[in-house]
Amino acid sequence: MKKIFLIIGFASLTLALNSCERDSTSLNEDPKHPTEVPSGVLFASAEQVLLDQVLNVNVNRNITRFFTQQWSETTYIDESRYDMVSRPIPRNHYNRMMASSSATINSPGVLSALRDARKFLDSEGVSATQKNNNIAMIELVNAYAWANLVDTYGDIPYFGALKATAENPGNSEIPYDDAKTIYLDLINRINTALAMINTSETGYSNDMIYKGDMNKWKKMGNSLKFRLAVTLADVEPALAKTHAEAAFAAGLFTEKADNFGLQTFPSGLLSNPVYQDVIQSGRNDFLPSDVLVNFMNGKSDPRRAVWFTTVGGAYIGGKYAKQNVFGQYSHFTNAISGENAQGFLLDYSEIMFLRTEAAARGFSVGGTAATLYPLAIKASMTEYGVADADATAFITANPYDAVNWKKSIGEQAWIAMFNKGFQAWNFARRLDFPVFVNPSNSRVEAVPIRMRYSDQEYLLNAANVNAAAAKIGGDKVSTKLFWDKF
């Protein structure tokens, strides 16, 4: 195979990957003479697309903040009514995370970039230790992205997916695999990746998040494993306990500096995705919702001052799923929608709430639910710079309720995961708190607990997607995922 090595600036690759009509598998080269891109550049591009897709609030691509009713809209309200047909959100999320399964549909994607990074890494002259570190990094981001797809749709193409390339397009019809089987395989892949890590050397220098620091990647792998293990708790309690306790013993996130994401986004093309959609767009489309703000008002939550502006000295959320006049309601502060605001995909606050939940379920994770619960709330307060005295007063006024532990943890995790749509959605679905009301003008049968399959799958992979829909109980937003038992 003829190899053409390109020295590309990361920003240039980012622009290519963000163009919806570019082919991330062929890069517009002759399939008989494929281009080889440095694997570190591909890895960084996968990180960037992952950050952008999970954190953005673009109504064409990510409306999970409406699934948890924490945001509301102003003029155009179809998304808060869960219309995912006129805007093909399931298709766009699927393609952004995976890219096309067959190389027939041109789309950027996290998983296809990681696939190519792994392929090109084999021909690069790095030490055996660094190569193993790089493979581990690729596998951990792979596990994160695959788990996100399972948590979004349920059964998906997995074992047979992404085998097609520009050189070998293959068949677009790919079977769907059982979601639980995928989850267990992802935990095995995480274990294998963790075993490859050698902290005496670094990984990819292109790494946007940890700059190749393998101590950080080791904590990330353990924390991701812990998330998946706790998610399994209702369907595989013994297995969940085993994996969660092993991840805890190996070392989870212990502070905000460990978080998987960016502590500060750069300016320009790679600015925070929320800033791009809320501020840079020049539109006044989004507000904090009355569902969230009223709940926080009822508890005099000190995080309001960090997250929201006031109107006449009061915090006022926009009516959920209704039209709202932008100037009459609270807006987001720079801590949420600033150009350089933080953005995390997996973080210390989430891990502390997961530890609290695990302890409530009887797992040995370094404390009881009653002792971990205030630490979880404090982690969220500290993340946003709330004064210790204010955090302590809030915790004292909102004690842990062991009898209604799912309600205690679920509601406080929902607040702590504000502006972290996918994370908040997982807590709410697993713990069944808060209880959301489907708006009267909703376009679907319930507040979504899964996303429907991509409409493109019904065109290109019809037999398999129809079989998958029948297996899980119907391709509806009300169909529970395998781990959502109650």
Beta strands, then each sheet from edge to edge (+ up, - down):
strand 1: 4-5
strand 2: 35-36
strand 3: 71-73
strand 4: 260-262
strand 5: 286-288
strand 6: 343-346
sheet 1: 1+ 2+
sheet 2: 3+ 5-
sheet 3: 4+ 6-
end
